[in-house]
Amino acid sequence: MLQRLWNFIGLGDEESEEAPVMREQMEENMDFEPNASRNRAPVLNLHTQKQVRVVLAEPGSYEDAQVIADHLKGHRSVIVNLHKAEYTQALRVVDFLSGCVYSLGGTMQKLGKNIFLCAPDNVDIQGTISEYLAGETRHI
């Protein structure tokens, strides 16, 4: 009784007595060719990963931050170099971009003095960069 229950669920090891006979009849009636195209599994390329693009940006003012946000919305990582921007403008750009990254579910990391990496949610960033330069003034 227990074996019938296992067979009903599909976990049994034994085939019913009719199954081998039916299988033999089917093999006789079919032209079995192992190289036939209908028997081949589709070939899948394992290297179909989409090319990843990283954008480098040097905004000079707050108005340039919108272009960077558009790249983030397009699922592209952006390295932002704020060396050309004035201090107050650079603060505004960082505030704007941190809000954009947060709303997109991404991450923002400081790479160096006035250099940030903004990444959307499809990019995983591992590790951290410690700051070695202590005592320099007016950097973000």
Helices and strands as residue ranges (DSSP letters): H 2-9, H 18-29, G 37-39, E 54-57, G 62-64, H 65-73, E 77-81, H 87-104, E 107-112, E 115-119
